[in-house]
Amino acid sequence: MEFQIDATSQGARACTIKTAHSTILTPVFMPVGTQGTVKALDANDMLELGAKIILGNTYHLYLRPTSKLIKKFGGLHGFSKFPNSFLTDSGGFQAFSLSDNSKPDENGIMFKSHIDGSKHYFTPKSVLDTQYELNSDIMMILDDLVALPNTDERIKKSIERTTKWAKEAIDYHMEQKSKGIGTHQNIFAIIQGGTSKEFRKLSAQQLCDMSDFDGFAIGGLSVGEPNQDMYDTVEWTTQFMPKEKPRYLMGVGTPEDLIENIERGVDMFDCVMPTRNARNGTLFTTFGKLNIKKAQFKEDDKPIDACCECYTCKNFTRAYLNHLLRAGEITYFRLASIHNIHYYLDLMRKAREAILIDNWEEFKKEFYTKRSK
């Protein structure tokens, strides 16, 4: 991986990341393609939208269709036909979100498949083996994520496990690379610690001391804590993260969350929100959110967002989208998802432009002014 900082403005960073499959300009939002596809969209849609990197999930792809099958088709790129970069999450979040079906211990996480009930044990090494088969460009290590609020004892245990697993993962990855395995794949560690300054500093310092990691993520946020606590935690944590490597905030979030955390020095984001909200009728616009299912849009001849240049807005009306959703037409999911993903990616492009000309403060002010109208 090649990484460089192109410009900064008010704490916000514009960077360039080069992987084996694409050049990624940051700030970047990574659409979530849990099953190897962004829901309702295909590789061509993602290319038309300008996506340079999307996220796949190790846990889900390991279970179905299996990483071994995906490897036979040339990894995620050959299987999905999306030629740009993939980042794969390790399964740590699934241990949190599927907590009824998982149980962590000192050496890994036992999962009971949500598909057929079979048992599978994930370790720091096994999740990398899976990701080698997936051939993702960025591999996340196994981490121990906990819900918030939580006890200091449980958060401390989370840090201890995450650090232990990170050491096992990076040692194993360097060993595999010496054998010619995963030589073009990059590996990120995940900082834990809840909203505690003491714990976040401890986790960040322990992980960032492992200099062989290609980048670092902030995990364990947007899991129940107030938004301001998340912002304060990110602002505190980034100071302990190396400036010369990418910073990734996992699972976040709303457009406002992205703007606030870009200002706090974060480069990379992912979230299911744009596609999930699209399927449920919530569309993001320059001026805030709208629920396209409302009766007021039944005869509305305007596009979703007059400021938007996406395929959906250039060709279809709010009335048509309202009709498709009410009629249960599958076409709605595609058109709505195209719009919401475009909104997120375009917001990142505009944020980058503002950083490059050192105009972040004015950009942020305009962003909030338009959304308050």
SEGU-488795 format. One record per residue (C-alpha): residue number from 1; y negated, z, x negated. Coordinates in Angstrom, 1 decimal. Example, Ala and Ser with C-alpha at 12.3 -4.5 7.8 and 13.67 -1.06 7.14 Angstrom:
REM SEGU-488795
(atom 1, (4.5, 7.8, -12.3))
(atom 2, (1.1, 7.1, -13.7))
//
This chain:
REM SEGU-488795
(atom 1, (0.0, 0.0, 0.0))
(atom 2, (-3.5, -0.8, -1.1))
(atom 3, (-6.4, 1.4, 0.2))
(atom 4, (-10.1, 1.2, -0.3))
(atom 5, (-13.2, 2.7, 1.3))
(atom 6, (-15.6, 0.0, 2.2))
(atom 7, (-18.5, 2.1, 3.6))
(atom 8, (-19.3, 5.5, 5.0))
(atom 9, (-21.9, 6.6, 7.6))
(atom 10, (-22.5, 10.2, 8.8))
(atom 11, (-18.9, 11.2, 7.8))
(atom 12, (-17.4, 8.1, 9.4))
(atom 13, (-15.3, 5.8, 7.1))
(atom 14, (-14.7, 2.0, 7.2))
(atom 15, (-11.6, 1.3, 5.0))
(atom 16, (-9.1, -1.5, 4.2))
(atom 17, (-5.4, -0.9, 4.2))
(atom 18, (-3.1, -3.6, 2.9))
(atom 19, (0.7, -3.4, 3.7))
(atom 20, (3.4, -5.9, 3.1))
(atom 21, (2.7, -7.4, 6.5))
(atom 22, (-1.0, -7.2, 7.3))
(atom 23, (-4.5, -6.2, 6.2))
(atom 24, (-5.7, -3.4, 8.4))
(atom 25, (-9.4, -2.7, 8.8))
(atom 26, (-10.3, 0.8, 9.8))
(atom 27, (-11.2, 2.7, 12.0))
(atom 28, (-8.0, 1.4, 13.6))
(atom 29, (-6.3, 2.1, 16.9))
(atom 30, (-2.6, 1.5, 16.9))
(atom 31, (-1.2, 0.5, 20.3))
(atom 32, (2.0, 2.4, 21.1))
(atom 33, (5.2, 0.2, 21.2))
(atom 34, (7.7, 3.0, 21.5))
(atom 35, (10.7, 0.7, 22.2))
(atom 36, (9.6, -2.0, 19.8))
(atom 37, (7.1, -3.4, 22.3))
(atom 38, (3.8, -2.4, 23.8))
(atom 39, (4.7, -2.0, 27.5))
(atom 40, (4.2, -5.1, 29.6))
(atom 41, (3.0, -7.1, 26.5))
(atom 42, (4.8, -9.3, 23.9))
(atom 43, (4.1, -10.1, 20.3))
(atom 44, (1.9, -13.1, 21.2))
(atom 45, (-0.2, -10.9, 23.5))
(atom 46, (-0.7, -8.5, 20.6))
(atom 47, (-1.7, -11.2, 18.2))
(atom 48, (-4.2, -12.7, 20.7))
(atom 49, (-5.7, -9.2, 21.0))
(atom 50, (-6.0, -9.0, 17.3))
(atom 51, (-3.7, -6.1, 16.7))
(atom 52, (-2.8, -5.6, 13.0))
(atom 53, (-0.5, -2.7, 13.4))
(atom 54, (1.5, -1.1, 16.3))
(atom 55, (3.6, 2.0, 16.5))
(atom 56, (7.3, 2.2, 17.1))
(atom 57, (9.4, 5.3, 17.6))
(atom 58, (12.3, 6.2, 15.4))
(atom 59, (14.0, 8.5, 17.9))
(atom 60, (14.0, 6.0, 20.7))
(atom 61, (14.9, 3.0, 18.6))
(atom 62, (17.7, 5.0, 16.8))
(atom 63, (19.3, 5.7, 20.2))
(atom 64, (18.6, 2.2, 21.7))
(atom 65, (19.3, -0.5, 20.7))
(atom 66, (20.0, 1.4, 17.4))
(atom 67, (18.4, 0.9, 14.0))
(atom 68, (21.5, -0.8, 12.7))
(atom 69, (21.2, -3.6, 15.3))
(atom 70, (17.5, -4.0, 14.6))
(atom 71, (18.3, -4.3, 10.9))
(atom 72, (20.6, -7.2, 11.7))
(atom 73, (17.7, -9.1, 13.2))
(atom 74, (15.4, -8.6, 10.2))
(atom 75, (14.0, -5.2, 11.1))
(atom 76, (11.3, -4.6, 13.7))
(atom 77, (9.3, -7.7, 12.7))
(atom 78, (12.2, -10.0, 13.1))
(atom 79, (13.5, -8.3, 16.2))
(atom 80, (10.2, -8.2, 18.1))
(atom 81, (8.6, -11.3, 16.5))
(atom 82, (5.4, -9.2, 15.8))
(atom 83, (4.6, -10.3, 12.3))
(atom 84, (2.0, -7.6, 11.5))
(atom 85, (2.5, -4.0, 10.5))
(atom 86, (4.6, -1.3, 12.2))
(atom 87, (4.2, 2.4, 11.8))
(atom 88, (7.2, 4.4, 13.0))
(atom 89, (7.0, 8.1, 14.1))
(atom 90, (9.9, 10.3, 12.9))
(atom 91, (11.0, 12.1, 16.1))
(atom 92, (9.1, 15.3, 15.5))
(atom 93, (7.0, 14.7, 18.6))
(atom 94, (10.1, 14.0, 20.7))
(atom 95, (11.4, 17.4, 19.7))
(atom 96, (8.3, 18.7, 21.3))
(atom 97, (8.1, 16.4, 24.4))
(atom 98, (11.8, 16.6, 25.0))
(atom 99, (12.1, 20.3, 24.1))
(atom 100, (14.8, 20.9, 26.8))
(atom 101, (17.0, 18.4, 24.9))
(atom 102, (16.2, 19.5, 21.3))
(atom 103, (16.6, 22.5, 19.0))
(atom 104, (15.1, 22.7, 15.5))
(atom 105, (16.6, 24.8, 12.7))
(atom 106, (15.8, 25.2, 9.0))
(atom 107, (17.4, 21.8, 8.0))
(atom 108, (16.5, 19.5, 10.9))
(atom 109, (16.5, 18.9, 14.7))
(atom 110, (19.5, 18.7, 17.0))
(atom 111, (18.8, 16.2, 19.8))
(atom 112, (20.8, 15.7, 23.0))
(atom 113, (20.2, 12.1, 24.0))
(atom 114, (18.1, 11.7, 27.1))
(atom 115, (20.1, 8.5, 27.8))
(atom 116, (23.7, 9.6, 27.7))
(atom 117, (23.7, 13.3, 26.6))
(atom 118, (25.3, 12.6, 23.2))
(atom 119, (24.2, 14.9, 20.3))
(atom 120, (22.4, 13.7, 17.2))
(atom 121, (21.1, 15.7, 14.2))
(atom 122, (17.9, 14.4, 12.6))
(atom 123, (17.1, 15.5, 9.0))
(atom 124, (14.3, 14.6, 6.7))
(atom 125, (16.6, 12.2, 4.9))
(atom 126, (18.3, 10.7, 8.0))
(atom 127, (15.1, 9.8, 9.7))
(atom 128, (14.0, 7.9, 6.6))
(atom 129, (17.4, 6.1, 6.5))
(atom 130, (16.7, 5.0, 10.1))
(atom 131, (13.2, 3.8, 9.2))
(atom 132, (14.5, 1.9, 6.2))
(atom 133, (16.7, 0.0, 8.7))
(atom 134, (13.7, -0.5, 11.0))
(atom 135, (11.7, -1.8, 7.9))
(atom 136, (8.5, -0.3, 9.2))
(atom 137, (5.4, -0.5, 7.0))
(atom 138, (4.5, 3.1, 7.4))
(atom 139, (7.1, 5.8, 7.9))
(atom 140, (6.3, 9.3, 9.2))
(atom 141, (8.3, 12.2, 7.9))
(atom 142, (10.2, 14.7, 10.1))
(atom 143, (7.9, 17.6, 11.1))
(atom 144, (8.1, 20.7, 13.2))
(atom 145, (5.6, 20.4, 16.0))
(atom 146, (4.8, 23.3, 18.3))
(atom 147, (2.9, 23.6, 21.6))
(atom 148, (-0.5, 25.3, 21.8))
(atom 149, (-1.4, 28.0, 22.2))
(atom 150, (1.4, 29.7, 20.3))
(atom 151, (2.1, 32.8, 18.2))
(atom 152, (1.1, 33.0, 14.5))
(atom 153, (4.7, 33.6, 13.7))
(atom 154, (5.9, 30.3, 15.3))
(atom 155, (3.0, 28.3, 13.7))
(atom 156, (3.8, 29.8, 10.3))
(atom 157, (7.4, 28.8, 10.7))
(atom 158, (6.3, 25.3, 11.7))
(atom 159, (4.3, 25.0, 8.4))
(atom 160, (7.2, 26.3, 6.3))
(atom 161, (9.7, 23.9, 7.8))
(atom 162, (7.3, 20.9, 7.7))
(atom 163, (6.5, 21.6, 4.0))
(atom 164, (10.2, 22.0, 3.2))
(atom 165, (11.1, 18.8, 5.0))
(atom 166, (8.2, 17.0, 3.4))
(atom 167, (9.4, 17.9, -0.1))
(atom 168, (13.0, 16.7, 0.8))
(atom 169, (11.6, 13.5, 2.3))
(atom 170, (9.3, 12.5, -0.6))
(atom 171, (12.0, 13.3, -3.2))
(atom 172, (14.5, 11.2, -1.3))
(atom 173, (12.1, 8.3, -0.8))
(atom 174, (11.3, 8.2, -4.5))
(atom 175, (15.0, 8.3, -5.3))
(atom 176, (15.7, 5.4, -2.8))
(atom 177, (12.9, 3.3, -4.1))
(atom 178, (14.4, 3.6, -7.6))
(atom 179, (17.5, 2.0, -6.1))
(atom 180, (15.5, -0.8, -4.6))
(atom 181, (15.5, 0.6, -1.0))
(atom 182, (12.2, 0.9, 0.9))
(atom 183, (10.1, -0.4, -2.0))
(atom 184, (7.6, -2.0, 0.3))
(atom 185, (7.5, 0.8, 2.8))
(atom 186, (5.0, 3.6, 2.8))
(atom 187, (5.4, 7.3, 3.7))
(atom 188, (2.9, 9.7, 5.3))
(atom 189, (3.1, 13.5, 5.5))
(atom 190, (2.0, 15.4, 8.6))
(atom 191, (-0.2, 18.4, 8.5))
(atom 192, (0.5, 21.2, 11.0))
(atom 193, (-1.1, 24.6, 11.7))
(atom 194, (-2.3, 24.7, 15.3))
(atom 195, (-6.0, 25.4, 15.6))
(atom 196, (-6.0, 28.1, 12.9))
(atom 197, (-8.3, 27.4, 9.9))
(atom 198, (-6.1, 29.5, 7.7))
(atom 199, (-2.9, 27.7, 8.7))
(atom 200, (-4.4, 24.2, 8.6))
(atom 201, (-5.7, 24.8, 5.1))
(atom 202, (-2.4, 26.2, 4.0))
(atom 203, (-0.4, 23.2, 5.4))
(atom 204, (-2.9, 20.6, 4.1))
(atom 205, (-3.0, 22.0, 0.6))
(atom 206, (0.8, 22.3, 0.4))
(atom 207, (1.4, 18.7, 1.5))
(atom 208, (-1.6, 17.1, -0.2))
(atom 209, (-0.4, 18.6, -3.5))
(atom 210, (2.6, 16.2, -3.2))
(atom 211, (0.8, 13.3, -4.7))
(atom 212, (3.5, 10.6, -4.0))
(atom 213, (2.7, 10.4, -0.3))
(atom 214, (0.8, 7.2, 0.6))
(atom 215, (-1.2, 8.9, 3.3))
(atom 216, (-1.6, 12.0, 5.4))
(atom 217, (-1.6, 12.6, 9.1))
(atom 218, (-3.0, 15.5, 11.2))
(atom 219, (-0.3, 16.4, 13.8))
(atom 220, (0.1, 19.0, 16.4))
(atom 221, (-3.2, 18.4, 18.3))
(atom 222, (-3.9, 17.2, 21.8))
(atom 223, (-0.9, 19.3, 22.9))
(atom 224, (-2.7, 21.7, 25.2))
(atom 225, (-5.8, 23.0, 23.3))
(atom 226, (-9.4, 22.4, 24.5))
(atom 227, (-11.0, 19.2, 23.1))
(atom 228, (-13.6, 21.1, 21.1))
(atom 229, (-10.9, 23.1, 19.4))
(atom 230, (-9.3, 19.8, 18.4))
(atom 231, (-12.6, 18.4, 17.0))
(atom 232, (-13.3, 21.6, 15.1))
(atom 233, (-9.7, 21.6, 13.6))
(atom 234, (-10.0, 18.0, 12.5))
(atom 235, (-13.4, 18.6, 10.9))
(atom 236, (-12.0, 21.6, 9.1))
(atom 237, (-8.8, 19.9, 8.0))
(atom 238, (-10.1, 16.6, 6.6))
(atom 239, (-12.0, 18.4, 3.8))
(atom 240, (-8.6, 19.3, 2.3))
(atom 241, (-7.2, 15.7, 2.6))
(atom 242, (-7.6, 13.3, -0.3))
(atom 243, (-10.5, 10.8, 0.1))
(atom 244, (-8.6, 8.0, -1.6))
(atom 245, (-5.8, 7.9, 1.0))
(atom 246, (-5.6, 7.0, 4.7))
(atom 247, (-6.2, 9.8, 7.3))
(atom 248, (-4.3, 9.5, 10.6))
(atom 249, (-4.8, 11.7, 13.7))
(atom 250, (-1.6, 11.5, 15.7))
(atom 251, (-1.5, 11.0, 19.5))
(atom 252, (-5.2, 10.9, 20.2))
(atom 253, (-6.7, 9.9, 22.6))
(atom 254, (-9.6, 9.1, 24.9))
(atom 255, (-12.4, 6.8, 23.8))
(atom 256, (-14.6, 9.9, 23.3))
(atom 257, (-11.8, 11.5, 21.2))
(atom 258, (-11.8, 8.5, 18.9))
(atom 259, (-15.5, 8.4, 18.5))
(atom 260, (-15.7, 12.2, 17.7))
(atom 261, (-12.9, 12.0, 15.2))
(atom 262, (-14.0, 8.9, 13.5))
(atom 263, (-17.2, 10.8, 12.8))
(atom 264, (-15.1, 13.6, 11.3))
(atom 265, (-13.5, 11.2, 8.8))
(atom 266, (-10.3, 10.0, 10.5))
(atom 267, (-9.2, 6.4, 9.9))
(atom 268, (-6.2, 5.8, 12.1))
(atom 269, (-5.3, 6.7, 15.7))
(atom 270, (-2.5, 6.1, 18.3))
(atom 271, (-2.1, 7.0, 21.9))
(atom 272, (-0.2, 5.8, 25.0))
(atom 273, (-3.3, 6.3, 27.1))
(atom 274, (-4.6, 2.7, 27.3))
(atom 275, (-1.3, 1.3, 28.6))
(atom 276, (-0.2, 4.3, 30.6))
(atom 277, (-3.5, 4.6, 32.4))
(atom 278, (-3.6, 0.8, 33.0))
(atom 279, (-0.2, 1.0, 34.8))
(atom 280, (-1.6, 3.8, 36.9))
(atom 281, (-4.8, 2.0, 37.9))
(atom 282, (-7.3, 3.5, 35.5))
(atom 283, (-9.2, 1.0, 33.5))
(atom 284, (-11.6, 1.7, 30.6))
(atom 285, (-15.0, 0.1, 30.5))
(atom 286, (-18.2, 0.2, 28.6))
(atom 287, (-19.6, 2.4, 31.3))
(atom 288, (-16.7, 4.8, 31.7))
(atom 289, (-13.4, 4.7, 33.7))
(atom 290, (-12.7, 3.0, 37.0))
(atom 291, (-9.8, 3.3, 39.4))
(atom 292, (-9.1, -0.3, 40.4))
(atom 293, (-6.9, 0.8, 43.3))
(atom 294, (-10.0, 2.1, 45.3))
(atom 295, (-10.9, 0.3, 48.5))
(atom 296, (-14.4, -0.4, 47.1))
(atom 297, (-12.9, -3.1, 44.8))
(atom 298, (-11.0, -5.0, 47.5))
(atom 299, (-13.7, -7.7, 47.7))
(atom 300, (-15.4, -7.2, 44.4))
(atom 301, (-15.9, -10.5, 42.6))
(atom 302, (-17.0, -9.0, 39.3))
(atom 303, (-14.7, -8.7, 36.2))
(atom 304, (-13.5, -5.2, 35.3))
(atom 305, (-16.2, -5.0, 32.7))
(atom 306, (-19.1, -7.5, 32.4))
(atom 307, (-19.4, -6.7, 28.7))
(atom 308, (-15.7, -7.4, 28.0))
(atom 309, (-14.5, -10.6, 26.4))
(atom 310, (-10.7, -10.1, 27.1))
(atom 311, (-8.5, -12.6, 28.8))
(atom 312, (-8.4, -10.6, 32.0))
(atom 313, (-12.1, -10.1, 32.3))
(atom 314, (-12.9, -13.8, 31.5))
(atom 315, (-10.5, -15.0, 34.2))
(atom 316, (-9.9, -12.5, 37.0))
(atom 317, (-11.9, -10.3, 39.4))
(atom 318, (-11.7, -6.7, 40.3))
(atom 319, (-10.5, -7.9, 43.8))
(atom 320, (-7.6, -9.7, 42.3))
(atom 321, (-6.5, -6.7, 40.1))
(atom 322, (-6.9, -4.5, 43.1))
(atom 323, (-4.6, -6.8, 45.2))
(atom 324, (-2.0, -7.1, 42.4))
(atom 325, (-1.8, -3.3, 42.0))
(atom 326, (-1.6, -2.6, 45.7))
(atom 327, (1.1, -5.3, 46.2))
(atom 328, (3.2, -3.9, 43.3))
(atom 329, (3.0, -7.1, 41.4))
(atom 330, (4.3, -7.0, 37.8))
(atom 331, (1.5, -9.3, 36.7))
(atom 332, (-0.9, -6.4, 37.3))
(atom 333, (0.6, -4.4, 34.5))
(atom 334, (0.2, -7.2, 32.0))
(atom 335, (-3.4, -8.0, 32.9))
(atom 336, (-4.5, -4.4, 33.1))
(atom 337, (-2.8, -3.5, 29.8))
(atom 338, (-4.4, -6.5, 28.1))
(atom 339, (-7.8, -5.2, 29.2))
(atom 340, (-7.3, -1.6, 28.2))
(atom 341, (-5.9, -2.5, 24.8))
(atom 342, (-8.7, -4.9, 24.2))
(atom 343, (-11.2, -2.2, 25.1))
(atom 344, (-9.7, 0.2, 22.5))
(atom 345, (-9.4, -2.4, 19.7))
(atom 346, (-12.9, -3.7, 20.4))
(atom 347, (-14.4, -0.2, 20.3))
(atom 348, (-12.8, 0.2, 16.8))
(atom 349, (-14.2, -3.1, 15.7))
(atom 350, (-17.7, -2.1, 16.8))
(atom 351, (-17.4, 1.3, 15.2))
(atom 352, (-16.5, -0.4, 11.9))
(atom 353, (-19.5, -2.7, 12.2))
(atom 354, (-21.8, 0.3, 12.7))
(atom 355, (-20.3, 2.1, 9.7))
(atom 356, (-20.7, -0.9, 7.5))
(atom 357, (-24.4, -1.1, 8.1))
(atom 358, (-24.8, 2.7, 8.1))
(atom 359, (-25.8, 2.8, 11.8))
(atom 360, (-23.2, 5.3, 13.0))
(atom 361, (-25.7, 7.7, 14.6))
(atom 362, (-27.3, 5.0, 16.7))
(atom 363, (-23.9, 3.5, 17.7))
(atom 364, (-22.6, 6.9, 18.8))
(atom 365, (-25.7, 7.6, 20.8))
(atom 366, (-25.5, 4.2, 22.6))
(atom 367, (-21.8, 4.7, 23.3))
(atom 368, (-22.5, 8.0, 25.2))
(atom 369, (-25.7, 6.7, 26.9))
(atom 370, (-23.8, 3.8, 28.5))
(atom 371, (-21.0, 6.0, 29.7))
(atom 372, (-23.4, 8.4, 31.3))
(atom 373, (-24.9, 5.7, 33.6))
//
